[in-house]
């Protein structure tokens, strides 16, 4: 024998537990008992916010983690992973455009790139993970190809994320000139000024020709890649809407 003494939820409790749809007229929870032939289903809903503000910074940390893991493996294993890097004027090594930024000549080299990559990368990732990946890919390609074409002697290995770091610097330094929004101009200028004061001297020096084993060509073309990324992303786009031409009726 069954009885109808099961506990009932108030409208506020039902809204809190089952969501907004729980009080709909056709919902079994909105009336005293379910309609005939309709199963009793508790439509539990979990609301997950899609605005994960911190998730935009994950790619920066992931790339840095990959660099450190690769360098640890390169140190532990007897094999030299630097053979997978970009080699100047060797067309068979062009895959190194993607792999060279992840390889380094030692922990000192990696540490020197880690902090500016982290700080500048986070400044870019504030605008979103997609923006960070766009700037990273553009600067990596321009820096890699530029260093591949201009580095001598032929076959010299080019490793390190410094080309991307210089690209980040170039992007942050000039993006304010490619936007018309006043608020964005102020924010971009403030960030660019901070970046220039913090890294400007070392960045400018790093792009000058030097004979100490440092790929200043990768730095220079990385900076150019950052400017190109700023132009491609923030340039003024013509309106797609055409003005209606006046027509006369006869």
Secondary structure, DSSP 4 states (H G I P E B T S, - for coil): ---S------HHHHHHHH-GGGGSTTSGGGSSSPPTT------------S--GGGGGHHHHHHHHHHHHHHHHHHHSSS-GGGGSEETT-GGGTTHHHHGGG--SSHHHHHHHHHHHHHHHHHHHTT-HHHHHHHHHHHHHHHHHHHHHH-SSTT-EE--SHHHHHHHHHHHHHGGGG---HHHHHHHHHHHHHHHHHHHHHHHHHTS---SS--HHHHHHHHHHHHHHHHHHHS----SPPPPPP----
